[in-house]
Amino acid sequence: MTAGYTGKVLTVDLTLAKVREEQLEERLYRDFIGGVGLGARLLYQRQPGKVDPLGEENILGFMPGLLSGTTVPGSSRLTVVSKSPTTRGWGDANVGGYIARELKCAGYDGILFQGISPHPVYLLIYKGKVELRDASHLWGKDTAETEEILRKEIGDRRLRVICIGPVGEAQSLISAIITEGKEGRAAARSGLGAVMGSKRLKAIAVRGDSEIPVADSTRLSELRRQFVNAVKTTETPFIKALKTGGTVGYMQPFATAGATPFKNWSLIGPESMPSYEPFDDRINKYVVRRFACATCPVGCGATLKSDDIGGEYDRPEYETAAGFGPNCFNNDVVTVIKANDICNRYGVDTISASNVIAFALDCYERGIITRQDTDGIELTWGDGSVIIALLEKLIKREGFGAVLADGVNRAAERIGRGAEERAIHVGGQELGYHDPRQIPARGTAYIGDPTPGRHTTFLVGRLLEAGGLPGPYPEFWQPRVEYRDYGHKSPSYNKCITYEQVFTSAGLCKFLVFQPGFTLIEFISAVTGWDYSLAETQVTGERIQTMRQLFNLREGIDPKSFRLPTRVSQPAAMGPYKDVPQDFDLLRRQYYEAMRWDTETGYPKKARLEELGLKEFAGAIPE
């Protein structure tokens, strides 16, 4: 086994019920790292363009990162990759927990599923054996039930499971893939739960029993010790907030800063909602236990328990609380907690589900839909019982719920009558709950990245604009660029985008970039033995991002078709950035320039493809 990676992927043909191991060339890891990078390279090469996302030819990949399975802090992230049925282009979804570590320790840098099983199945990887097993008894079970049944069936409480719930089985385009059942870690975006459901793949259950060899264990131990100590004594505001309150602990600062949308993205700032009370402390007072993903020294997860909330639940993340809270004009934390639990158990993307419910409330207020359309339910802003009722209809695809079950874009098409003006999405993907006008890097990512509308994309760019410096390389991030300095962002954009692609492909949690002192280059070198550098990071990250863009181009997607909705592209009429001019088209051109793509079309330049070693993929670029 090579230091840092196994060199093997598992290919599963669900149609033929055949499983085979495959050895990969070492150069692929140096060029694409692992995770999303390696996934993009393998999928582009192994499936033709314009396949049906829910058909046999679409491949679904589960890709741990290069550093997953080692002791590198925060190296717990798994990326699920496929063609997205939501955007019909490149799709990926990232999740933490323990599943990435377990897959690597079972001997695999990835699992690629193709075909469609004639009946429900799950993949078991256990004690060196790999087999497809019948999952008919699991079909219809929620994610927590599925995990519990499999652990009892195999007789191992340490078995790790990643699975879909009934919503993924029904191929809802906003379905998620869930791991750590009761804790509800979700690979939620891009609708990849629907791809898993279309293949009749209920779950992957795995227990790894190998150690990942590293090139320099002494150096790795020292680097880890230094970083863990830094986290213990941190004064970094975001990391301190994560340790005590999770991501929801930042809800009040985000709402005050104008990042959190209210009332289906129509209002900004807590003063726009008279009943609003900060969610942070009202949720965190119920915490009875904290937990962390594999190798994480921060530990932002928590369990809530109280008679007040009717039992024990996973603590919602910021996105979930913002969506079922302010964006639905709802001030009731119990509704938020229970909506989060429903989504985790049934396998639904909380961002998309809350967005489509807010969209329905908006349409009802405007008279676009009536009680005749909503099965007799009066859709009232902020009514927790209405939010839960709509969510339950959505997960069952029952009545009006079937209209909402595939997200705002499809719901607007089904309703018509001007509903599309209230559907907040880019390219079919609902936006994460960060108003792009608050930090322009958000808007650039929403319309510039191959996965549109994603709040986790270009997180490093958000940090730079907010005044932070990711990592221990301050000279690398100079010169600083201010929020509204729209004409000079290209150099910093290149550094941010490319660094972030390597960071993600290594299997690292992006929150670690907020803590000064995370030595990415040194960690990669200690694990692999490579003579790695920041300069190579830039080239590798650009190669990965360009590969993702090429995938979209081959699917016939025009990059310029990704447009921000009117509600979030025009200067705000209220809040802390009222009347501040925006120019997201200029920012996108700056981003394209940073990537050596044509600034008008978003097509990678063929000369640059050759320099990146991607010349063979130039055929994806329209003439």
GUPAFI-359025 format. One record per residue: x, y, z of N, C-alpha, C in turn. Coordinates in steps of 0.02 Angstrom, whole numbers, plus 50000, padded with zeros to 5 digits. Example, Ala and Ser with C-alpha at 12.3 -4.5 7.8 and 13.67 -1.06 7.14 Angstrom:
# residues 2
506604971650390506154977550390506604983550390
506424988850354506844994750357506455000250394
//
This chain:
# residues 623
500424994050000500005000050000500445006250000
500295010949957500685017149952500505021850009
500975025750033500855030350088500295035150071
499795035350115499245040150109498655037850069
498735032950027498165030549987498265023249969
497725019949952497755012749940497915011049868
497765015749822497865014449751497315010249721
496785008849759496245004549735495575007949738
495165006649688494455008449691494055002149679
493445002249704492984996649696492464998549645
492374994549594491864995849543491304990649552
490694993149558490114988749571489624989549513
489504984149477488994984049424488354981349455
487884985849468487264983749502486804979649457
486844980849392486424977049345486624969749345
487274968549344487524961649341487704958749410
487634962949462487814960849531488534958449534
488994962149503489704960449502490114965949534
490624963849571491064968449606491784966749587
492174971949572492884970649556493324976249584
493914974449604494414979349626494834981549566
495044987649569495434990449514496004994549542
496594993749514497174997549535497245003849493
497355009449524497435015749489498175017649483
498325021549432499005024049423499165029149478
499775028949503499975033549556499925040749534
500045042049470500045048949446499355052249455
498825048249453498155051049462498085054549529
498415051949580498365054949646498745061549649
499335061649619499715067849618499345073249578
499005071249525498655076049482497975078149509
497625073549545496935074949565496805073749640
497305071749677497305071149750496875065449776
496225065749766495745060849793495075064249797
494595061349833493955064549844493635067149780
493415073449782493065076349724493515076849663
494165078049673494615078649616494675072049578
494835066849615494895060249584494215058049556
493675059549591493005057749568492845061049501
493005067449494492875070949431493255067849373
493875066249386494285063249333494015056349312
493835052249359493605045449344492925045549309
492465049749333491795049849303491815052549232
492205057749221492245060549153492505055249104
492985051549127493305046649083492865040449072
492445038649121492115032149120491385032249099
491095038049092490405038149068490335043249012
489915041848963489825046548907489445052748929
489455057748887489075063848901488335062848890
487945067248923487225067748913486845061348932
487105057748982486735051849006486155054149049
485665049749057485105051049102485365050649174
485285056049215485545055749283485245050149325
484645047949307484315042649344484325036049305
484765035649255484805029649213485405025349229
485465019849192485985014849204486695017549195
486785022049145487465024049128487765028949177
487355032349216487625037149264487985033349320
488585035749336488995032649389488905036649453
488865033149508488815036249574489435034249613
489845039249633490465037749667490475040149739
490785036249783490885038049853491645038549863
491885044749873492605046049869492875049149933
493205045249976493575048250032494165052350006
494415056650048494965060950027495645057750034
496145061050008496835058450010497065057250082
496875061750128497115061250197496635057550243
496045055650217495555051950258495865045250280
495685043250340495955037050367496605037950405
496905043950402497505045450440497305049450502
497795051650540497665055650600497665063150587
497695065150525497675072250509497025075250536
497045080650573496435083650602495915085350548
495295083450561494755085350516494735081750450
495095076050444495135072650379494575067550371
493975069550391493405064850395492925065250336
493085069450287492575071050237492575066250178
491965064350159491835060150101491455064350050
491635063749986491255067149934490895061849891
490245062749884489845058549839489815062249772
489945058849717489975062149651489535058449601
489255062249555488835059449502488595065149457
488275063449403487905068549366487275070049405
487155076549416486605078649459485945078649421
485415075449449484755076049419484445082849432
484725086649478484465093249495484685098449445
485335098649430485615103649383485755100649315
485755093949311485925090149250486645091449227
487065093349275487775094149263488165090649317
488785093049329489205090049380488855090549448
488845085049485488545085049552489015082049602
489075085349660489435082449716489105084649781
489205080649832488935082049898489435079549949
489575083550000490105082150048489805080550116
490105075650151489835073650216490395071550263
490285072650327490785070750378490595064350413
490735064050478490605057950516491215053350515
491095046950505491635041950507491685037750444
491235038850397491195034350339491805034950294
492095040950286492685041650243493275037750272
493375038450337493925034750370493825027250362
493205024950371493075017850369493205014950299
492995018650247493105016350179493855015750163
494235020850185494955020550172495275014750210
495065013850272495365008450313495125001550290
494595001450249494384995150218494774993750155
495174998650133495624997450077495455001050013
494995005950015494765008949952494795016549952
495035019249897495035026449886494395028749853
493955024149837493315025949808492905019749790
492255020649787491805015549762491375018549707
491365015349650490995017849592490435012949575
489815015349578489235011149562488975012949492
488835007849453488525008849388487955003849379
487525005149331486955000749319486395001849369
485884997449365485304997749409485144990649432
485094989749496484934983149523484204981449509
484044975149495483344973249484482924973449548
483264973549606482914973849670483344977649720
483074979949776483474983749824484064979749851
484644982949855485244979749881485634984549926
486084981749965486584985849999487264982549990
487784986649994488464984049986488774983350056
489014977350071489354976150134490094975150122
490504978950158491234978250157491434976650228
491644970450240491734968350310492264962750314
492754963750357493274958850369493594956350305
493744961150261494084959550199493654956750143
493004956050155492554953350105492084958850080
491904958350017491444963149986490874959249954
490254961049970489694957649938489074962049935
488684961049882488034964149877487524959649911
487104962649952486604958849988485904961749975
485414957549981484724959749971484524964850024
484184970150003483964975350049483214976350047
482854971250025482124971950021481824973350089
482114970550142481854971650209482014978650236
482464982150201482654988950221482274994350182
482004992450124481674997250081481055000050117
481015006550121480465009750157480655011850228
481225009250253481445011150320481785017950319
481755021550375482105027950377482845026650390
483235031950389483965031150391484215028550458
483915030850514484115028450580483925021050587
483345019250564483135012150567483585007750525
483765010150466484205006350422484875004950455
485165010050484485805009250518485755004150575
485225004850615485145000350673485044993150651
484634992050600484504985350576485144982150550
485544985850512486164983050484486674981550538
486724985750589487194984350643486994977950681
486354977050691486124970850724486214964750678
486074965750614486124960250565486834957750559
487314962350558488024960450551488324958750619
488004961250672488254959850739488854964050758
488864970350736489434974650751489194981750761
489244984350822489014991150837489464996350805
490064994450785490524999350754490454999650678
489994995850651489864996050579489645003150560
489925005750507489725012450482489275011650421
488755015650420488245014950368488115021750336
488055021850270487825027750234487255025450189
486685028850192486085026150161485605031650139
485085029650104484535034150088483925032150128
483465036950135482825035650166482285034950113
481655034950133481105034150085481085039550031
481335045550046481315050949996481805049549939
482385046849955482855044849903482595038949863
482265034349897481965028649862481455030949810
481085036349827480595039149780480905043649728
481575044449730481955048249681481775055649680
481625058249739481525065549745482175069149729
482125074549691482725078149670483035082349726
482735082349785483045085849842483205080749897
483275074449879483435069349929484175069349945
484325067350007485005067350033485215060150049
485875059350056486175053050077486435054150148
486245049750195486365050950266486835045750296
487285048050338487695043650378487645045750451
487865041350496487795042550569487055044050584
486625039250570485895039950570485605044750620
485695043650686485375047850736485695054750739
486335055250718486675061650718486565065350652
486325061850602486105064950540486615068850501
487175065650484487665068850440487435067750368
487375073150329487045072750264487495074850206
487535070550154487785072550088487155074850051
487005081250057486325083550043486225086749975
486735089649946486625093849888486665089849822
486435092749769486465089949701485955084449688
485535082749737485015077649726485295070649717
485875069149748486185062749735485845056949772
485425058549821485015053349851484545050249799
484315054349751483885051749698484265046949652
484905048449639485315043949598485395037249634
485525037549698485595031349737484935027449736
484375030949743483725027649740483585024549672
483785028149619483655025549551484035019049539
484585018049574484985011949566484755006449613
484245007949654483995003349705484545001249753
484995005949766485535004949814485325008249880
485145004249929484895006949992485455009550036
486015005950038486535007750087487205004750069
487725007650100488395004750103488535003850177
488724997750197488914996350266489634993950266
490054997050307490774995650303491104995750371
491574991350378492014991450437492724990250413
493154995150420493844994550399494284991950455
494784988050437495224985150488495964985950473
496114990750428496814991950410497024999050429
497654999950439497925006650451498205009350385
498105015850375498385019050316499115020850330
499585018050294500295019750307500445026950288
500875030050326501085036850312501845036950304
502075041950266502785042250250503215044250309
502955048950350503355051550406502895052250466
502815046750504502345046750560502565051450616
503215052350626503455056850678503275064050662
503385065950600503215072750579502455073850582
502075068850561501345069450563501095070250634
501365066550680501165067050751501305073950778
501875076850760502055083450784501595088850754
501455088250690500995093050658500305092650689
500075086550702499415085750733499415088750804
499935087350842499965089950911499935097550911
500315100650866500325107950863499635110850847
499295107650799498645110350778498115109150832
498115103350862497615101850914497705106650973
498325108050992498455112851045498215119751026
498305121550963498075128150940497315128750944
496965123250928496235123250933496005123751006
496365120351051496175120451122496215127451151
496695131351128496795138051156496585143651108
496185141851057496045146551004495685152851027
495845158250996495475164551004495125166350939
495135161850890494805162950827494045162750837
493685168250825492975168550843492555162850815
492645161150750492215156050720492345149250751
492975147450763493135140950792492875140650864
492945146150902492685146350970491935145250970
491585148350923490855147550918490665140450900
491045137350854490915130450835490985125750894
491495126750935491625122350991491065122451042
490755128251051490245128851102489535128451075
489415131251016488725131750992488605128650924
489105125450893489005122750827488895128250776
488715126450716488605131650665488005135950681
487515133250717486935137350735487135142850784
487705142050816487955147150862488135153650827
488185153550761488335159650724487715162550691
487125160050709486525162350675486375169750689
486455171850752486305178750767486785183650733
487445182450734487885186950697487735187150622
487565181350592487395181250521486755185150507
486255184250550485625187850540485735195350546
486125197350595486255204550605486655207550548
487125203550521487545206050466487175206250399
486575203350396486195203350334486335197350290
486655192250317486795186150278486185181650276
485795181450329485225176850334484605179750302
484305176250255483695178850222483075177750266
482615182450261481975181950295481425181850242
480915177850256480295177750216480435176550142
480695170550128480865168550059481305173650024
481835175750058482345180050029482085187050012
481525189050040481245195650023481435201050073
481665199150133481835203950185482525202450212
482835207550243483515206950269483535209950339
483865206350385483965208850452483415207050500
483585205550564483085203450613482545208550626
482685214950613482175220150624481595219450575
481695215650522481155214650473480635209550498
480785206050553480325201150581480205202850655
479645206150670479525208750738479575203450793
479385197250777479385192050829480065188550837
480555190450796481185186750794481555187250861
481775181450885482225180950942482805176550921
483415178150941483995174150920483905166750936
484065162550886483975155350894484545152150933
485135155250932485745152050956485655148951026
485545153251075485485150851144484855146851155
484325148451120483685144851129483735137651106
484175136251059484295129251038484825126051083
485365129651096485935126651131485795125351206
485275128151233485115126651303484885119451312
484705116051257484485109151261485055104051251
485665106351241486225101851228486365097451289
486405090851277486575086151330487225082351314
487435082551251488045078851231488335081951169
488995082551168489335085051108489715079351075
489795079851009490155074650974490535077750915
490995073850888491425076250834491475070950779
491645073050720491805068450666492495065350679
492675060350641493315056950650493895061950647
494355061450693494985065250698494885072750707
494285075050724494165082250729494275084650800
494695089850810494805092550877494295097950896
493845099750850493375105150863492735102350894
492405097750860491795094650887491195099250886
490915100550826490365105250820489675101950824
489645095250831489005091850835488745091450906
488085090650913487795090050980487125086650977
486945083451033486295080451042485885084851089
485255085851071484795089751112484305085051146
484125086651207483625082551242483265086651295
482605086251295482205089751345481475087851335
481095088051389480375087151383480065092851343
480385098751345480125104551308480095103251234
480565099451208480585098151136480335091151119
480115087551169479785081151157480245075351143
480855075451170481295069751161482005071651147
482355067251110483075068151095483165069051020
483555074051001483645075750931484355077950918
484555077750855485185080650833485115088250830
485635091850849485605099150845485615101350772
485165105750751485165108250682485785112350667
485995112150605486525116550581486235123450565
486685128250554486455134950538485985135050478
486175131550424485765131650363485055129450377
484985124150417484325121450433483925126350474
484245129250525483895134050569483695140350530
484145142650486483985148550447483405147150398
483395141150370482885139450321482205138550350
482155134350402481495133150432481315138550483
481805142950498481675148550543481525154950504
481995159750501481865166150468481605165750397
481855161150356481635161050287480905158850281
480655155250330479935153650333479575158350381
479915163650403479645168750449479395165350513
479775160450534479575156350592480065157650649
479795158550710480195160050768480205154350819
479905148650801479835143050848480395138050839
480825137350890481405132950883481195125650883
480655123850916480435116950917480255114650847
479935118950808479785117350738480425116050699
480935120150709481575119450675481895112750693
481905111150758482215104950781481865098850753
481205098950753480825093250728480865092650651
480865098350617480945098150544481615095150525
482135096950563482805094250551482805086650560
482475084250612482445077050625482075073350570
481525076150546481145073050492481585072450429
481935077850413482365077850353482925072750359
483235072250418483775067450428483515060250422
482955058850452482695052050453482445049850384
482115054350348481835052450284482315053750226
482865057350240483375058450189483205064150142
483165070250170483005076250131483515081650144
483695085350092484135091150097483745096650133
483975098650193483605103650231483605110550197
484135112150160484155118550126483615118850072
483575113650031483085113449977482375112950005
482275108750056481605107750083481335114250113
481745117750152481515123950183481405129350131
481835129550080481735134350026481075133349990
480915127049975480305125749937479675126949979
479725125950045479165127550088479065135150093
479605138950099479555146250099479275148750033
479485145649979479215147349912478465146249910
478225140649938477505139249939477125144449980
477405146250038477095151350079477045158050042
477575159650006477595165849966477065165749911
477035160149875476535159549822475815160049849
475705157249907475035157549937474855164649956
475335168149986475205175150006475045179449945
475355177949888475255181849827474645179649788
474305174349810473705172049775473855167649714
474485165649707474675161349650474395154349661
474375152149723474045145849741473535147249796
473045142849803472515143649852472435137249892
471955137149938471835131149978471625125249935
471345126649877471175121149831471805117449808
472355121249800472985118349778473345114849835
473255117249897473655114949954473305109749997
472825106349968472455101150004472085103950065
471855110150059471465113250112471865116450167
472535116250163472955119350215473025126750201
472885130850251472995138050244473725139450260
474095141750210474815142750218474945149550250
475115149450313475235155550351475975156050369
476275161750355476975162850373477075161750448
477605158150465477805157350535477405152350575
476945148950544476535143950580476895137250578
477155135150635477545128950638477155122850616
476515122650632476105116850613476045116350537
476025122050503475985122150430476645119750400
477205122050428477855119950403477935112450408
477765109550466477825102350475477335098550430
476725101250422476235097950379476475097650306
476755103150282477005103250213477605098650206
478035098550256478625094150254478415086850252
477915085050292477685078050292477355076150226
477005080750195476715079450129477275078750077
477785082850083478345082650036478695075950039
478845073450099479225067250104478825061250080
478155061850082477725056350059477505057249986
477695062949956477465064849889476695064149886
476375066749936475655066049945475315072649929
474825072649883474455078649867474905084349845
474835090149878475235095949861475985094649874
476125089849917476825088149929477185085649868
476815082449822477115080049760477345085849716
476995091549721477185097549684477855100149709
477965099749775478555102649806479155097949809
479045091449799479525086349816480185086549778
480215090149722480825090449682481155097349683
480955101549731481275108049739480915113749704
481185119749714480835125849692480785126449617
481295124349581481285125049508480725120849478
480695114449497480165110149471479475112249497
479445114449559478805116649587478535122649549
478975127449532478765133349495478515131449426
478845126649394478625124249328477935121049333
477815117249386477175113949394476605118849410
476755123949448476245128849468476115133949413
476655136649384476575141849333476305148349364
475965152349323475615158349346476085163349381
476705163649359477175168449389477545165849450
477445159549467477785156649526478535156749519
478785156549458479515156349448479865162449476
479515168149482479825174149510479975173349584
479665168549617479765167349688480185161249702
480435158049650480845152049657481585154149660
481885153649718482575156049728483065150249717
483365150249659483845144949642484305147549587
484845143849576485295145049519485395138349485
485205138049422485295131849383484925125949410
484385127049448483995121649477484165120149549
484705122949575484915121549644484745127349690
484375125949744484205131149792484845133949825
484825140349842485405143549872485475141649945
486105141049967486245140750039486065147450070
485965147550135485685153550168486215158750186
486515161450133487005166850139486865171750082
486595177450098486425182350046487075184550011
487095183749945487715185349909487905192649912
487435197049927487585204149931487975205849994
487955201450044488325202850106489065201750095
489255196250062489955194850045489965192849971
490245197049928490205195849856490485189149832
490965186249869491235179749849490685174449846
490175175149889489615170449888489265170749820
489105176849798488755177549734489165174949676
489825176049678490265173549626490235165949623
490255162749682490215155449684489545152949661
489005156349681488325154049663488245153549587
488555158149549488455158149477489075155949438
489645155249471490265153749435490495146649441
490355143349497490595136549508490185131549466
490495125949447490115120849410489525117949450
489535118449517488955116649557488635123149582
488125125649548487855132249564487475132349631
487425138349659487015139349718487285136449783
487925134949785488205131249842488555135949891
488355135649954488635140150004489335138050028
489515131750018490165129350041490705130349989
490525132449929491015133749877491315140649886
491965141149876492315147549881492295150349952
492325145750002492335147850071492965151850087
493515150050055494135153650067494075160850042
493735161849985493625168549959493215172650007
492715169550039492305172950088492745175250147
493215170850167493655172450222494085178550206
494375178650146494805184150127494425190750127
493815190550099493425196750096493205199050165
493145194250212492935196050280493535197950324
494135197550296494715199850333495135194350363
494955188050352495345182450379495885180150332
496365176450358496895173650317496925166150328
496705162050280496705154850291497395151850291
497525147550338498155143850338498735147850364
499325144850364499915147950393500355151450341
500075153250284500475155850229500275163050213
500355167750260500085174550250500355178050188
500985176750170501255180150111500915177750047
500675171650049500355168749990499695172249974
499355174750026498685177650017498695185150004
499275187949999499325195149983499305196249908
499065202049884498785207449924498055206249941
497845209149996497145208750016496715212749967
496095210449957495625213949913494995215449953
494755221549950494165223449988493525220849957
492995220849998492335218349976492145220849907
492125227449899491825230449840492335232449787
492945230349795493465231749745493385226749688
492855227749648492665222749599493165221949542
493585226749530494005226449471494665222849480
494835220649541495515218149553495515211549592
495015207549583494955201449623495265195249590
495445195649527495645189649491496225185949523
496785189249543497335185449573497135181849637
496745185149680496545181949742496045176349729
495615177349679495145172049662495505165649642
496025166249602496395160349581496675156649641
496985160249687497275157149746496745153649788
496185157049798495655154349840495355148049811
495165148349747494815142749716495265136649713
495885137549693496325131749683496535128649749
496685132849799496855130349866496275126249894
495675128949885495075125649912494945118949880
495075118249815494955111849781495425106449808
496045108249821496515103349850496315101749922
496125106749960495905105750029495325100850032
494825101849989494245097349988494425090449964
494825090049911495005083549883495435079449931
495755082849978496145079350029495695076250083
495045077950081494575075150129494525079250193
494705085650189494725089850248494085093950257
493905095050320493345099450336493545106650324
493135110150285493315117050266493315121850325
492995120050380493005124450438493705125450464
494165120750449494845121250474495225127250445
494995129750387495345135550359495245141750402
494755141650447494645147350491495155147650548
495475142050561495965141850616496675142750589
496995148450604497685149350581498135143650605
498565141550562499035136350582498915129550552
498385128850511498285122250479498755121850419
499275117850426499805117550376499645112250323
499225113950277499005109350225499575106050189
500055110050165500605107350125501025102450165
501155104350228501565100050271501205093550288
500555093850299500175087650313500185082950253
500085085650193500105081450133500795078250124
501315082150135501995079550127502145074150179
501945075250242502085070350295501725063750281
501115064050254500735057950242500985054250180
501115057850126501265054650062502005053850048
502415058250078503125058250061503275062450000
502765065749971502885070049913503255076249933
503655078849888503955085449896503445090449871
502945091949913502375095949892502495103349907
502145107749870502255114949877501615118749863
501595125049883501035129349868500945130249793
501505130549757501465131349684501115125349653
501265119349676500935113449649500205113249669
500055115749728499355116249749498955120349700
499245125849678498895130249631498735126749565
499225123249538499125119749475498635114049483
498705110249537498265104449548497545106749559
497455111949600496785114549612496455117149549
496855120449507496585122949443496395117049398
496785111749399496635105849358495965102749381
495875102149446495255099149473494645103349455
494695109849466494125114249452493965114349377
494475114249336494375114149264494045107649242
494235102149273493935095649258493185095849272
492985098949326492275099549343491905103849292
492235109149270491935113549220491855109949153
492355106049134492325102149072491745097249073
491615094349131491045089749137490395093249118
490295099249144489685103149128489645104849054
490205106749025490205108548954490025102648911
490275096748928490095090748890489355089148895
489045091148951488335090048960487905095248924
488235100048891487875105148853487645111048895
487925111848955487725117448998488125123648981
487765129048968488085135548956488245138649024
488875139749041489045142549106488695149249121
488565153149068488245159649079487495158949094
487225152849089486515151849105486395151949180
486935151449220486865151949292486775159349311
486175161149331486015168049347485725168649417
485905173749453485605174949518484885177249510
484435174949554483745177449552483735185049564
483235188249537483185195449542483195197749615
482885194049659482845196049729483525196849762
484025193349738484685193649771485225196349725
485035198849667485535201649622485515209249618
484965212149640484895219449640485105222249708
485295228649710485475231649775484915230849826
485095229349887484605228149940484235234549956
483585233749971483165239449989483155240650064
483485236350102483495237050175484115233550202
484235234250266484785230550298485445234150296
485975230950320486625234250328486965236050262
486775233150205487075235050141486535237950094
486075241650123485555244850085485855249350030
485595248549969485785252549911486505251849889
486865247049917487565245949896487565242749827
487905245649779487895242849710488225236049707
487975231849662488245225149652488425224249578
488925220149565489085218549495489355211449492
488895206649498489085199649499489325197149432
489085200149377489335198149311490075199849304
490275205649329490975207549328491385202749371
491115200949430491475196349474491555189549441
491045187349405491105180949371491645181249317
491685186749281492215187449231492905187349265
492955190549324493575190349361493755183049381
493245179349401493345172349419493575168349359
493245169249301493455165649241494175167449221
494335173749227495025175849212495525172449258
495335171949321495775168649370495905161349351
495405158249322495455151149304495735149949234
495915155249199496155154749129495615152049084
494995154049099494425152349056494235158649017
493915157748961493675163548923493205167648967
493335174148972492965178249020492235179249000
492075178148937491385179048915490995172448914
491315167048895490955160748886491045155848945
491585156548983491735151649035492055145349009
492275145248945492605139348917493345139548935
493625134248963494345134048975494735134948910
495285138648914495685139748854496095133448838
496105131648774496405125248755497155125048770
497485130748763498195130848779498315129348852
497865131848895497935130548966497775123248982
497305120348946497155113248956497775108948943
498155110648892498765106948876499265107648932
499325113648959499805114849015499605110949077
498945109949086498705106349145498685098749134
498885096549075498855089349060498155086849044
497725091449022497025089749008496855090348933
497365090148892497265091148820496765086148791
496765079948817496315074848789495585076348800
495435081148845494735082848860494505089248825
494915091848779494745098048746494125097448703
493925091448684493335090448643492695092648676
492715093548742492115095848778491955103148764
492455106848739492365114048730492025115348663
491445118548664491095120048601491525124448556
491465123348490491855127348443491555134448437
//
